[in-house]
């Protein structure tokens, strides 16, 4: 079954158990995150259902270096000639560091887990262009790269001002309301709060999340309420 819904015209969400994937349909296609490897076939089927082909994917943008958002990349690397963009901080870590909290780093550093670490964490060798924030990608009339660290040190969000559309990935948790990102999988909660504060300065009507359904009504006010709740 394909869990694909239209968020706004030409923007689709694939909703999976592990993480959402977003498809932007223009002259060429853009993927935001790739989900886990096993879900790649459903993304491909969804693309075909729109009368398009995965070979038309021109850009793949990874929001952060967690396996539930990057696991399908090898599949799309083989199928397409897409350029892969990803945040520099998350993809240029030294060999003894991972983009997860300290306890996960300790777990993956234990003898016998090196293969798992290699599968879970990508490097700059898997990416064509490393992003530092401030870039504008030629998608949706100009897709701005915004640094929103906290969940990981390099996490980015993507903002399309012409559409008033914001992709926040895991910088915000959506589950029966909006919340700070999951603490057990977040590197710095104080950074996460500062990132949410940055988001409240944007003119947004629609917010897409790494997990959960999008918000398509009263989005800016809900961001402001989240910040108020955190501060109180």
N, C-alpha and C positions, 0 to 999 in steps of 0.2 A: 504494500500500500504506500502511496506517495503522500506524505504529509506536507503538501505545498499549498500555501495560500498567498493571495496578493495583498501586500501591505498598502501600497499606493500604486497607481498605474506604472508598470514597468519595473516594479520592485517586488520580489517574491521571497517569502520565507519558507525554508524547509525546517520543519519542527521535528526534531529527533529526541530520543531519550537522553542522549549524552549532551548535545549542544546544537544550537541552531546554526544554519547556514543560510546566507542570503545571496540571491541572484539578481543582478541588475541587467535588464534587457534593453539594449540600445542597438546601434549598428553592429557593435560587438558586445560580447558578454563580459560581465565582471562577477567574480565570486568573492564574497567576504567570508573568510574562514572556510574550512573544508570538512569540518566534523571528523569523526573517526573513520578509519578506512572502510569498515563494513557498510557504511551508509553511502559510499560513493555511487553505488549502482542505482540508488534511489534518486540521487541528484541527477545522474545521467538520464534516467527515465523521465524525470520532471522536465529537463531541458528538451528532450524529444517531444514531450506532450505539448510544448509551446511551438512546435514546428521548427525548432532550432537544433543545433548540433554542439556537443561539447568542444569540438575543434574550433568553434567560434569564440571560445573564452580568450580574451586578450589580457586581462589583468586578474590576478589573485592577490587579495590583500589579507594578511594574517594580523589579527588584532593583538595577539600575545602568544607566548611560547608554551602553551599547555596542550597536551596530546589530544584532548577532546575537541580542540579547535584546529589542529594541524595534521591529524592522523591520516586524512585522505589526500594530503598533498602529493605523495609519490604516484598515486593513480592519475591525477590530473597532469602531473609532470610528463607522464608517458603519453597521455592522450592529446595534449595540446602543446602549443608553443607560447603559452601564456607567460608574461612577466610576473614574477612573484615579488611582492613588497611586504616588508615586515619591520617592526621596530628594532632599531639598532641595539638598544640596551639589552633586550631579551635574547638576541641571537648572536651576541659576541661575548658571552660569558666565558670565563676561564674553565678549564676542565674539572675543577673541584667545586664549581658552583652550579646551582640549578635555579630556574625561575619559580621556585616554590618556597614555602616556609622552611625554616631551619630543620624541623623534624623530618620533612620529606627528603631534604638534602642528605641528612644523616642516613636515612633508609637506603637511598639510591647509591650511597657510597660504600655500603656494606659489601663484603666479598660475595660474588655470585650474582650481583644485580647490575653489573656493567652493561649487559645486553639490554636489559629493560630500560636503563638510563639512556642508551643510544636510541632506542625506539621512541621513548617519550619526549626527548628533547632534541630539537633541530638546531642547526648552527648556521652561520653566515654562508656556508657552502650550499645550503638549500635555498638561498634567496638571491634574487637578482639585484634588488635595490633596498638598501637599509634606510629606514625613515628615522628622522630625528624630531619631527614635529614641525608644522608650518607649511609643509608641502601641500600643493593642490593638484589632485589627480584629475585627468580629463574625463570625468564621469559625472553624470547628473548635473551638468552645467558647472562643475567645479566642486570636487569632493575634498574637503579640508581635513588634513591629518592633525589631530589634537592630542597632545600627550596627556594621558589620564592615569598616572601611576598609582599604585596602591595594591591592587590585586596582584600584579607583578610590577617590577621596577620599570619595565618598558611599555606597559599597556597603553594602547592608543584607542581613541574613539574617532569616528568619521562623521563629518558634518556637511550636509548639502544645504547651504543657505537658501538656494532657489526653491527647494522643496520643503524647507523647514523640517528636515529629517535628520535624526541623529542615531547613529549606531554606537551603542555603549559597550557592547560585548559583556564582560563580566565585571565592569567597573561599578555596576549597580546590580543588586540581586532583586529579581521580581518574583515574588511569591506571596499572594494575598496582600499585595501592596508593594511599595518600594522600600528597599533596605540597603544597608551597607553590604559590600561583597562578603561572601562567606569567610569568616575569620580563620577557619582551619585551613583554607586554601589561599590566604592572602598574606602578602609579605609585609605590608605596612598600612595599618588602619588610618593613621594620621594623614598619610599621603592620599589615601582613598577619600577621606573627607574633603581635603583640599581640591581633589579632582571633581567631586560633586559640586562644590562651590563654583568651580570654573564652568561647569555645565549650565548652572542657573543663569549665567550671563548670556546664553545663546537664545536666539529666537526659534523655538522649536514647537511644532505641532504634533510630530510623530516621533516616537522613540522605539528603537528595536534593540532587543536584549540578546545576550548569549544563551539565555535559558528563559523560557516562558513566552507568552504572547506579547505582541507589540502594544503600545499605548497610542491610540489615534485621537484622543480627546483630552483636552485640559492638561497637555503634557508639561508645559512650562510650570504651571501652578503646582503640579504634583512633584516636580523637582524641588520647587521652593519649599513645599511642605516637608519633604524628606530632609532637607537641610535644617529646617526649623526643628524637626524632631531630634535630629542628631545633636544639635547645639543645646537642646533643653535636657 
